[in-house]
Amino acid sequence: MPMNNEERAEHAGNAMSEYLSSKGEPHDREAQDYEIADLICDLMHLADRHGFDIESIKNMAEMHYQGERNEP
């Protein structure tokens, strides 16, 4: 059974919690946009380290997001 957007967001929230925990940082609801941006930035560093095309990955992610965004 495919995931819905609520489940996708929950999984991403779990990943964010693990990411912050691995850095020894508490979750700060007031800085959540910064935390998400920092995770995306670090994922870009990871992609770069492994020689992946970051622009292609960002485009693919945007395409997936747009396709999933209006699902029930």
C-alpha positions in Angstrom: 0.0 0.0 0.0 1.5 3.4 -1.0 2.2 6.1 1.6 0.0 9.2 1.8 1.5 12.6 2.4 0.8 12.6 6.1 2.9 9.4 6.4 5.6 10.9 4.2 5.8 13.9 6.5 5.8 11.7 9.6 8.8 9.7 8.1 10.6 12.9 7.3 10.0 14.2 10.8 11.5 11.0 12.2 14.5 11.4 10.0 14.8 15.0 11.2 14.7 13.9 14.8 17.5 11.4 14.2 19.5 13.9 12.3 19.3 16.5 15.1 20.0 13.8 17.7 23.1 12.7 15.7 24.4 16.3 15.9 23.5 16.5 19.6 21.1 19.4 19.0 17.6 19.7 20.4 14.6 20.2 18.2 13.5 23.9 18.2 10.1 24.5 16.8 10.9 28.2 16.3 13.9 27.2 14.1 12.3 24.4 12.2 12.8 26.0 8.8 16.5 26.4 9.6 16.7 22.8 10.7 15.1 21.6 7.5 17.4 23.8 5.4 20.5 22.5 7.4 19.5 18.9 6.7 19.0 19.6 3.0 22.4 21.3 2.9 24.1 18.4 4.6 22.4 15.9 2.2 23.8 18.0 -0.6 27.3 17.6 1.0 26.7 13.8 1.1 25.6 13.8 -2.6 28.6 15.8 -3.6 31.0 13.5 -1.6 29.6 10.6 -3.6 29.8 12.4 -7.0 26.0 12.7 -7.5 24.6 15.5 -9.6 23.0 17.8 -7.0 20.9 19.8 -9.5 19.5 16.6 -10.9 18.6 15.3 -7.4 16.9 18.6 -6.5 14.9 18.6 -9.8 13.9 15.0 -9.1 12.9 15.8 -5.6 10.8 18.8 -6.8 9.1 16.6 -9.4 8.3 13.9 -6.8 7.0 16.6 -4.4 4.8 18.2 -7.1 3.4 14.8 -8.1 2.6 13.8 -4.5 1.4 17.1 -3.3 -2.2 16.9 -4.5 -2.7 13.2 -3.6 -5.4 12.4 -1.1 
